[in-house]
Amino acid sequence: MARLGLFSVRSQTLLDSLGCWAASQRLPPQRMSARPLSLSRMDQARHQEPPRKKLLSEKKLKRHAVDHRRVLVRGGSGGAGASCFHSEPRKEFGGPDGGDGGHGGPVILKVDQQVTSLSSVLSQYQGSSGQDGGRKNCSGRGGAALYVRVPVGTLVKEGGKVVADLCRPGEEYIAARGGAGGKGNRFFLANNNRAPVTCTPGQPGQERLLHLELKTMAHAGMVGFPNAGKSSLLRAISNARPAVAAYPFTTLSPHIGIVHYEGHRQIAVADVPGIVRGAHQNRGLGLAFLRHIERCRFLLLVVDLSLPEPWTQVGHLKHELEMYQEGLSQRPHAIVANKLDLPEARASLPQLRARLGQGVIALSAATGENLEELLLRLKALHEACEEAEQGQSCLPLGW
């Protein structure tokens, strides 16, 4: 009983001290409880929201969006063969039992849909070597394959020549083969040589210097001069969120947005950074992003309707495309006149249609005006390209 009384007195003293401390801190009544402080802090930490990841700016995204890489790949070396003889009691002439060495591991490029850039690709890769052969005719273990994940649409070049076109998910390409394993002395056993001591070393792995280029895989590519409103248009028709600002070259890396239609149909639209006159001569962003247009099945030529004589933009764009690659300007396309919400744009729309025809799609990406016509034209172009696939008339080069 004395122990119980002592415990109750100490507990009451502790509760009184906690109450005095709460009163001195002027805590609200709901927090003046007799629960231990450690439990209260644990509850507070449990209800705190996790820190949100900050969005990267377009300049920081440019650092992560790498579309070309030079890679030195080496396959693993093969293991050496063993030279030994069988040793067992009462078996004097056991014969050679040296095993072969294991083969070196290859370096394999594998397409992964979760990878969108070549930024994760290192400059060098070395395959694992095979193990040496052992006694009792035991062969060495072969080296494991080293897989390098690359995005869809990666071109592999060696000496300026395309050696692989990785355009399908899960597709693989052996970049460097592993070396063959050496032969043990058991391999050289013959009727005229019953006790060979010869064994061979493993062969070195293949070494290659490869150039990887990423060409964006999309059904449609938006092409236009800087500040034409391509990024705003992509934000309006898809869930993509490229940077938008009132200055040229806001977009520094290609963005892909998915446009959803009924029947689970999806069309990928790429926002290619703005090109300037002379882009085929590597001016402006130049050739760094013109290569992304090659993969697109059809194009959207976006012009700024608020500028004087907007019809001249279409001619300049087609000229740059044709100078970069012959026949690129003849790919199926639609002309999109943006910024219809501005007064000067509405005034020049009749002249634009008189020169380029009534097929021009005039819209406003800022207000969403006439976006339905663009979505219907996108669907029609996509269906026409699907029907023409058998004739290879609408497929991009290298498809």
Buried (B, 14 or more C-beta within 10 A) or exposed (E): EEEEEEEEEEEEEEEEEBEEEBEEEEEEEEEEEEEEEEEEEEEEEEEEEEEEEEEEEBEEBBEEBBBEBEBBBBBBBBBBBBBBBBEEEEEEEEEBBBBBBBBBBBBBBBBBEEBBBBEBBEEEBBBBBBBBBBBEBBBBBBBEBBBBEBBBBBBBBEEEEEBBBBBEEEBEBBBBBBBBBBBBBBBBBEEEEEEBEBBBBBBBBBEBEBBBBBBBBBBBBBBBBBBBBBBBBBBBBBEBEBBBEEEEBBBBBBBBBBBEEEEEEEBBBBBBBBBBBEBBEEEBBBBBBBBBBBBBBBBBBBBBBBBEEBBEBBEBBBBBBBBBBEEBBEBBBBBBBBBBBBEEBBEBBEEBBEBBEEEBBBBBBBEEEBBEBBBEBBBEBBEBBEEBEEEEEBBBEEE
